[in-house]
Amino acid sequence: MFEIWETSEPARLISDAGSLKVALEKVDTMCRLRHDQALAHIGEAAAEEGYHFEIRDQGGRALARLTYVPDTSRAYQSVVVEELHGGDSA
């Protein structure tokens, strides 16, 4: 079991996930949401500082951290590279 946290102030639990793959997909979804919000000029001050996410294990230990700063000059690009999903790089 994994927990997905947004650790920007105030920190909040976003969701949980049964696998690391699902946890990564949920973090990517949150980053896409923040990108869309930045395009709509919602939460502009936070967008400039970036958004901070963590994937934690059942014991609350951070396994992965990500800071995402939306780049509204281009379309959203996934923050999760295929190798992290366990995909083939052939």
C-alpha positions in Angstrom: 0.0 0.0 0.0 1.2 3.5 -0.9 0.0 6.9 0.1 0.2 10.0 -2.2 0.7 13.3 -0.4 0.8 16.8 -1.6 3.4 18.3 0.8 3.0 21.9 -0.1 1.7 23.9 2.9 -0.5 22.6 4.3 0.4 18.9 3.7 -2.5 16.7 2.7 -3.2 13.1 1.9 -4.4 13.0 -1.7 -5.1 9.3 -2.1 -3.7 5.8 -1.6 -2.7 3.2 -4.1 -2.2 -0.6 -4.1 0.9 -0.5 -6.3 3.7 1.8 -7.2 2.5 2.0 -10.8 -0.9 3.3 -9.6 0.7 5.7 -7.2 2.9 7.1 -10.1 -0.2 7.5 -12.3 -2.0 9.4 -9.5 0.9 11.8 -9.1 1.0 12.3 -12.8 -2.8 13.0 -12.7 -2.3 15.6 -10.0 0.5 17.3 -12.0 -1.8 17.4 -15.0 -4.5 19.0 -12.9 -2.1 21.6 -11.6 -1.0 22.3 -15.2 -4.6 22.8 -16.2 -5.2 25.1 -13.2 -2.2 27.2 -14.1 -3.5 27.6 -17.7 -6.8 28.8 -16.2 -4.9 31.1 -13.8 -6.1 29.4 -10.7 -3.7 29.4 -7.8 -1.1 31.4 -9.7 1.1 32.1 -6.6 1.4 28.4 -5.8 2.2 27.6 -9.4 5.2 29.9 -9.4 6.7 28.1 -6.3 5.8 24.7 -7.6 3.8 21.8 -6.1 5.5 19.2 -3.9 4.4 15.5 -3.9 5.5 12.4 -2.1 4.8 8.8 -2.4 5.0 7.1 1.0 5.0 3.5 2.2 2.7 2.2 4.9 5.1 3.3 7.6 4.9 6.9 6.4 8.5 6.8 4.9 8.9 8.9 1.7 9.9 6.6 -1.2 9.7 9.3 -3.9 9.5 13.1 -4.0 8.6 15.4 -6.9 8.4 19.1 -7.3 6.3 20.2 -10.2 6.3 23.7 -11.7 3.7 24.1 -14.5 5.1 25.3 -17.8 2.1 26.9 -19.4 4.1 27.8 -22.6 3.5 24.2 -23.8 1.1 21.3 -23.6 1.3 19.1 -20.5 4.0 16.4 -20.7 3.9 13.5 -18.2 6.2 13.8 -15.3 6.5 10.0 -15.1 9.0 8.5 -17.5 8.1 5.1 -19.0 11.0 3.4 -17.1 9.4 4.2 -13.8 6.3 2.4 -14.9 8.4 -0.7 -15.6 7.9 -0.4 -19.4 10.3 -1.8 -22.0 12.8 0.7 -23.4 13.5 -1.3 -26.6 
